[in-house]
Amino acid sequence: MPRPRPLTTLRFDAVVSLHALIHIPLSEQPPVLRKIAAWLRPGGWFVATTGHRAWTGVDENWLGGGAPMWWSHADAATNRAWMTQAD
């Protein structure tokens, strides 16, 4: 069986990230977005859920299930700027 190619050599028509970026520390989000931009073919699409207002913290009882959930997201304007700069 052939070995898979490294992700750095592949290009995609689209990348989808639902409910993932908001759990990555803010300082790590711009570098992740730059990597995603590098994976896209010219004219490719990036579809993602992001925060609409800046907030970092923990919900200690996520959905009433007793489990903590950590969040870290920028406001909508910052997210837009990071994505524009990543391209």
C-alpha positions as CSV (number, residue, x, y, z in Angstrom):
1,M,0.0,0.0,0.0
2,P,1.4,3.4,-0.9
3,R,2.3,5.8,1.9
4,P,0.0,8.8,2.3
5,R,1.3,12.1,1.2
6,P,2.1,14.7,3.8
7,L,-0.7,17.2,4.4
8,T,1.7,20.0,3.5
9,T,1.8,18.8,-0.2
10,L,-2.0,18.4,-0.5
11,R,-4.5,21.1,-1.6
12,F,-8.2,21.0,-1.0
13,D,-11.3,22.6,-2.5
14,A,-12.7,23.2,0.9
15,V,-11.9,22.9,4.6
16,V,-14.7,22.7,7.2
17,S,-14.2,23.3,10.9
18,L,-17.3,23.2,13.0
19,H,-17.1,23.8,16.7
20,A,-13.3,23.3,16.9
21,L,-11.5,26.7,16.6
22,I,-13.4,28.0,19.6
23,H,-11.6,25.5,21.8
24,I,-8.0,26.4,20.6
25,P,-6.2,29.1,22.7
26,L,-6.4,32.5,21.0
27,S,-2.7,32.8,20.5
28,E,-2.7,29.6,18.4
29,Q,-5.7,30.4,16.2
30,P,-3.9,32.8,13.7
31,P,-1.2,30.1,13.0
32,V,-3.9,27.5,12.5
33,L,-5.8,29.7,10.1
34,R,-2.6,30.3,8.1
35,K,-2.1,26.5,7.8
36,I,-5.7,26.1,6.7
37,A,-5.3,28.8,4.1
38,A,-2.1,27.1,2.7
39,W,-4.1,23.8,2.3
40,L,-6.8,25.5,0.1
41,R,-6.6,25.6,-3.7
42,P,-7.0,29.1,-5.2
43,G,-10.7,29.9,-4.9
44,G,-11.1,27.3,-2.2
45,W,-13.6,27.6,0.6
46,F,-13.1,27.7,4.4
47,V,-16.3,27.1,6.4
48,A,-16.1,27.4,10.1
49,T,-17.9,28.3,13.3
50,T,-16.3,31.1,15.3
51,G,-17.1,33.2,18.2
52,H,-19.1,36.4,17.7
53,R,-17.8,38.2,20.8
54,A,-14.5,37.8,22.6
55,W,-14.6,35.4,25.5
56,T,-12.2,32.9,27.1
57,G,-13.3,30.8,30.1
58,V,-14.8,27.6,31.3
59,D,-18.4,26.5,31.6
60,E,-18.1,24.1,34.6
61,N,-21.4,22.3,34.0
62,W,-21.5,22.1,30.2
63,L,-25.1,21.3,29.1
64,G,-25.9,20.3,32.6
65,G,-23.8,17.1,32.3
66,G,-21.3,18.0,35.0
67,A,-18.4,18.2,32.6
68,P,-16.3,21.3,32.2
69,M,-16.0,22.9,28.7
70,W,-13.2,25.3,27.9
71,W,-13.7,28.1,25.3
72,S,-11.5,30.7,23.8
73,H,-12.7,32.9,20.9
74,A,-12.2,36.4,19.5
75,D,-14.9,38.8,18.4
76,A,-16.3,38.6,14.9
77,A,-14.2,41.5,13.5
78,T,-11.0,39.9,14.8
79,N,-11.9,36.5,13.4
80,R,-12.5,38.2,10.0
81,A,-9.2,40.0,10.1
82,W,-7.3,36.8,11.0
83,M,-8.9,34.9,8.1
84,T,-8.2,37.8,5.7
85,Q,-4.6,38.0,6.8
86,A,-4.2,34.2,6.6
87,D,-4.9,34.2,2.9
